[in-house]
Amino acid sequence: MIPFTHVDGKDRGRIEFYGLSTCIWCRRTRQLLDKLGVAYDYVYVDLLSGADQEKAMAEVRRWNPGESFPTVVFAGSSCVLGFDEARIRAAVGE
């Protein structure tokens, strides 16, 4: 199981954020999710190691074969790659 950290907020379905701790676009995406007040789970893949990192990267590849960050998965049915404010807002119904 991937060791996500949970952020409380409005329930808009499961939102999973995969990012890198050093990525400015990842930081901006998390700031947007916080501003929108939605609940989400996040993990910084670069801070994981071993099997946890392998599992997280396998999930990123499933949605994003290019393995770029951030990758945000919405309710296991759609995803937004990179910082795309309009698409993120649409995905959470804002």
C-alpha positions in Angstrom: 0.0 0.0 0.0 1.3 3.4 -0.9 1.9 5.6 2.2 -0.3 8.6 1.3 -0.8 11.5 3.6 -4.5 12.6 3.9 -5.7 16.2 3.7 -9.2 16.8 5.0 -11.7 18.8 3.0 -14.9 18.5 0.9 -15.4 15.0 -0.4 -15.2 15.1 -4.2 -14.4 11.5 -4.6 -11.0 10.0 -4.1 -8.2 12.3 -5.2 -4.7 11.0 -5.3 -1.8 13.4 -5.8 1.7 12.0 -6.9 4.4 14.6 -6.8 8.0 15.4 -6.1 9.1 17.3 -3.0 11.3 19.7 -5.1 8.8 20.4 -7.9 7.4 23.9 -8.1 4.4 22.7 -10.2 3.7 20.0 -7.6 3.7 22.7 -4.9 1.4 24.9 -7.0 -1.0 22.0 -7.6 -1.2 21.2 -3.9 -1.8 24.8 -3.1 -4.7 24.9 -5.6 -6.2 21.7 -4.1 -5.9 23.3 -0.6 -7.5 26.6 -1.9 -10.4 24.6 -3.4 -10.8 23.0 0.0 -11.1 19.4 -1.2 -10.0 16.3 0.5 -7.1 14.5 -1.1 -4.3 12.1 -0.5 -0.8 12.9 -1.5 2.7 11.3 -1.7 6.0 12.7 -2.7 7.5 9.8 -4.7 11.1 11.1 -4.4 10.9 10.7 -0.6 9.9 7.1 -0.8 12.3 4.2 -1.1 12.3 0.5 -2.1 9.0 -1.2 -2.6 6.9 1.9 -1.6 8.6 3.9 -4.4 8.2 1.1 -6.9 4.4 0.8 -6.1 3.9 4.6 -6.4 5.8 4.7 -9.7 3.8 1.8 -11.1 0.6 3.7 -10.3 2.0 6.9 -11.9 2.9 4.9 -15.1 -0.6 3.4 -15.2 -2.0 6.9 -15.6 1.0 8.7 -17.1 3.4 6.6 -19.2 5.7 9.6 -19.4 6.2 9.5 -15.7 5.9 13.3 -15.3 4.9 15.2 -12.2 2.5 16.2 -10.8 0.0 13.4 -11.6 -3.4 13.8 -10.0 -5.9 11.0 -10.2 -9.6 11.7 -9.7 -11.8 8.9 -8.4 -9.8 6.3 -10.3 -11.4 7.3 -13.6 -9.5 10.4 -14.8 -6.3 12.2 -14.3 -4.6 15.6 -14.8 -0.9 15.8 -15.7 1.1 18.8 -14.7 -0.4 22.0 -13.3 -3.6 22.7 -15.2 -5.8 24.8 -13.1 -8.8 24.7 -15.4 -8.8 20.9 -15.6 -8.3 20.5 -11.9 -11.1 22.9 -11.1 -13.4 21.0 -13.6 -12.4 17.6 -12.1 -13.5 18.7 -8.6 -16.6 20.5 -9.7 -15.4 24.1 -9.0 
